[in-house]
Amino acid sequence: MDYLQERVTTFHDLTDPTPDAPVGDSAVVVPIAGESIEAVTPAYIFDPLERVGPAEVVVPLRTPAGVAGAFREWVADYDLSVTTLWCDAPALSDLLASRGLGGDTGKGRDVWLGLGVAADRADHVAVHDADALTYSAAHVPRLLAPLAMGHEFVKGYYARVEDRRLYGRLVRLFVAPVLRALSDRHDAAVLDYLSAFRYPLAGEFAMTADLARRVRAQRAWGLEIGLLGEAFDLAGETGSAQVDLGVHRHDHKPVSGRGGLSSMAEQVGSALFRVVESGGVEPDYGTLPDACRAAGERLVEQYAADAAFNGLDYDPEREREQVDAYASGVRPPGPDTRLPAWAETDLDPLAVVEATDASDAPTADN
């Protein structure tokens, strides 16, 4: 627990607060992906969300057709206004292609769809992942409350401690070393801004509906860091905030393999370097990997000390191996495939809702 402020206003959990917030004027976007009905029906999310009672819940759902139909039946039992966007719907692909928005799919595209629909139905939008086993009914009010205080963008942060180990590896061992190495070499407002956020890859954030219509979005795993870049440009330090959401326990990904942290690091890195280049930073990609390794080495020493202080298990060599693996992926951003701001398209949110309707999809066998 602390009460120190950053360059962006930081709202701390000092009293386990559930603050007054514009919940009734807000929509909550909950992206969900899974292959089975069991994987896409997180009661530990929807039970407390029902108690929160937002004006609308928008669920961008990536799942087979039969599972999508079963999800709609399952969620109908909740006393919530829920709009399900079946992101694998063929009609959606056709609709986006007709507007020049076809291309790669992924979490970022799903959330972008949800932002457009949510911003069309409420004054404020909160987004959070569906895999936090420690989800609390206080999370949405905490994310939304700063919006009623004049902020336009709010990011959640939390500790990732589970099974007596530190997690949040992609933040600790990739993003943090990159930002530290770049900050040692460059004096830039964008680096100060990004470094102020305590968990820059958190999937929990909120924004005004106006901002939601003006942000561009990465299509996949670079979504969160890319949105920080958008917030830097559109809201700035004074319009941005971060809020303490306590301790989170999430699903854990392997380091290697398809969908592992190493492949995620490539997409996150591409989004991160696009943000810093847009902010006027010109990284030396030839020498930056070694600088990231050096910064990562110092961080590993710090994490090891903190883990020992708290009686946690910690494997420095394994952490160093991950630092090295991630640093080898430091490279210039590739082609810009971001989705445009909703305000810059002629896409109708209602057309998206109609194209993603899963009401006619067959119900999967449980």
N, C-alpha and C positions, 0 to 999 in steps of 0.2 A: 504494500500500500504506500502511495506517495501522493504529494499534492503539487509537484513541480509542473510548471507550464512549459509548453514548447512554442515554437514559432506560430503554430496554429493553436487555437483555444482547445484545452484539454479538459474534459469533464471526467472527474475521478469517481470511483466507487468508494466513498468514504463512509457512507451510512446505509449501504445496500438499498439505494433509492429506486423507487418507481415514480419518476417525475411526472408532473402534468405535461401532457403532450397532445398535439392535434390528431389523435388517433382516429376520431370520427370523420376527419377530412382527408384520410390517407388510405393509400392502397399498398399492400404488401406483396412483393414478388418473391416467390419461393421456387427456384429452379430445381427440378427433380429429374434424375435419370436412373434407369434400371431395366433389367430384362424380365423381372417377375413382379407379380402383384405385391409380394412381400417386400420387395426392394423399394417400391414407390409409395408405400402407405405408412409414413412415419408418424404414428399416433403421438409419439413424444414431442413432435412439432405441432401438430394440429390441435391437440388437447389444450395446451396453453394458448395457442393462437385464438382458439374459440373464446377463451376468457378475455383476451385483449380486445376483440371485437372491432377490427378495422372496417372501413366502409367497403373494401373490396380485397379479395385475395386473388392474385393472378399466378397461376402455376404453369410455367413453361415446362412441358413434360416430354422427355425424350425416352421413348419406350415403344415396343411393338404394338401393333394395332389392338390386339385383344387385351393387352394389359392396360392400354389407354382407356378402353371402354370400362374395364373393371375399376380403374381408379375413379372415374366419374361416378360410378355407383357408390363406391366407398366414401368419397368425400361428401356426397349428398347428405349423409347422415349428420354432418356437422351444421351447427347454426351459424353458418358463414355464407356470405355471397362469394362464390368461387367461380372464376373463369378459367377453364383449362385450355391451354394452347398446346395441342398435340404437334410437337415440332417436327415429327417425321411424316406428317400428312403430305401425300403427293400434291394436293391442291396448293399447299403452302409453297412448295418448291416452284410450281408453275407461276404462282402469283409474284414471288420475289424475282424470278427470272424475267417476267414481263416488265418489271420496273428496273431492270439492270442491276439487281441486287443478289443474283445467284452467286454461288461460290461455296467455299468450305463451310461446313457446319460445326457446331461445338457449343460449349457453354456460353461463350460470349455472344454468339448469335441468338441463343435462346433468351438470355437476359435482355438483350437489346429489344427483342420482340416484346418481352414482358414490360419493359420500361415504356414503350410506346403506348401499349394498351392501358397500363396503369396511369400514365400521365394524362390520358384522355378522360379518365374517370375520377380523378382525385386531385387535390391541390398539392399533396406531398406523396412521396414514394419512398418506401423502405424496401431493401433487398436483403435477404439472408439465405444462406445455404440450408440444406435439409439434412445434413449429416452430423450436426452437433448434438451429441447425446446429452449434453448439459444445457440444452436450450431452456430458457426461462421466459415467463410471460413479461418480465421486465425489459427484455432486450428491445422490443419494438418501441415502447415508450422512450427508452434511453436514446435510441437512434433518432427518434423524431423530435424530442424536446428541443435540441439546439436549433432546429428549423424555426421554431416559434420565437426564438431569441435573435433572429436576424441572420443566421447562417444559411448558406445555400447548399452546402455539401458537408456531410458528416460521415466519418469512417469509424467503424468499430475496431477495438483492439482487445487482446486477451492473452493470457498465458496458456501455453501448450505444454502441460505437464501431465503425464499419464504413465502408469506402471513404473513409477519411480524413475522416469526418464524424461529428458527434454525432447520435445518434438518441434514442429515448426522449422524443419530443417532447411527448406528452400529459402525462407526468410533469413535464418541465422547464418547459413553457410554459402549463400549465393548473393542475395540482394544486399544484405548488410555489408559484406566485403566489397562488392562493386561500388556502392555508394561511398564507403569510407575511402577506397582507393581514388575514386574520382574527386572527392572533396579535398583530398590531400594535394591534388594537382590543379584544380580549377576553383575559382571563386565565382559561383553562379547561384542566382536566386532559386533556380529550379532544383538544384542539389540541396540547398537549405530546406526547401519545401518538402521534397521527398524524404529527406532524412528526419524530418520532424514527426513522421508517422511511425508509431511504435509497432504496427503490424501491417505493413503496406500491402500484403497479399490477402488480407481478410476479405471474405466474401460478404461481409455484413457492412452495409452502408445505406445512407439515405440522402435524398436531395429534393429540392422543390420540383414540382412538375415542369416549370419553365426550364430549369437546368436539364431535366431528363430529356426534354425535347431537343436540346442543343448539343448533347455530347455525342461524339463518335465512339464506336466500340470495336475492340478487337473481337475476332470471331471465335477464339478459343481460350487458351489458358492465360493469355496476356491481358485478359479483361481488366483485372483489378488494378494493375500498375498502369495500364493505359488510361483508365478512368481518373487516376490521380493526376496524370498529365492534363487531361481535359479540365479537371477541377482547378488546377494551377492556372490555366489560361482563362477560365471563365469566372471562377469565384475568387481566386487568389488567397493569400494567407488570411486576410481578415474575414473572408466569407466562408472559410473552411474550419472544421473542428474535428476532434476525435473523441470517442467516448469509451470508457472502460466497461467491458462486458464480462469481466471476471475470468474464470478458468474455463477453457473449452476442451472437450474431448471429441476428436473427429476420427473418421476412418483414416488409416495410415496407408500410404502408397510405398511400393518398393522403389529403390533408387534407380535400378536399370529396368530395361524391357519396355514394351509398348505401354504407354500411359504412365510410366514411372517418372520419378522426379527429374531424371536427367533429360528426358524428352520435354518435360514441362519447362525445365530451365531454359531450353532453347527458345521456346515461345515467349516466356517471361522476359528473357534477355532481349529478344528482338523488340518487344514493346517498350522495355525500359530504355534501351539505347535510342529508340525513336523519340521518346519523350525528352531525354537529355539533349539530343542533337537539336530538337525543335526549340529548346531553351537556350541555345547558343553555345553549348559545350561541344567541343571537337575532340572526342577521345582518341588517344593513340592506341589503336587496336593491336599494334605489334607488341607493345610493352605492357599493356594493361593486364593481360592474364597473370603475369608474374607479380604485378602489384596487387592483384586480387588475392593471389595465394599468400602473399606476405600479410595482407590485412586479415585474411582468414586465419592464418596461423596465430596472430595476436588474439583474435576473437575466440579461437579454440582454447587458448590459455585462460581467457576470462570466463568462458563457459565452464571449463573444468573446475576452476576455483569456486564458482557459484554453485555448481552441482555438489562439490565436496562440502561446502558450507551448509547445504540443505540436506545432506545425507542421501543424495540421488546417485544412481548408477550413471557412469559416463565413460565412454570409450574414446579417448582423444585420437587414437590412430584411425579409427573408423571415420571420425569426423573429418580428419585431415584428408582422407581419401575422397570424401565427398566434396570438400573444398576444391581439391585438384580436379575432380571430374567436372564440376560445374565451371571452373575457370577455363577449362579447355574449350568450352562452348562460347566464350566471349568473342563476339564478332559483330560486324556492322549489321544493322537491321536489314532484312530482305525487302521484297516488294511490299508496298503499302496496300493491304487488302481490307483495311478497316471498313466497317459499315458506316455510312454517313449519319449525320444528325437527322433525327426524324423531321425536324423543321425544314430540312433541305431536300426532302423527298415528297413525292405525291402519293405516298402510301397511306391508305386509310386504315386506322386501327380496327375499325369494324370489319373491314375486308379480311384482315389477319385473323380476327376471331372466327369469322365464317369459314375461312380456309383451313383452320386448325380444329374444326369441330370433330370430336371423336364420338359423338352421340350414336352414330350409326355403325361404329366399329364393333365387331363381335367381342363378347366377353370371354376373357381367358379362363380356362379351367384352373381352379385353385389347387 
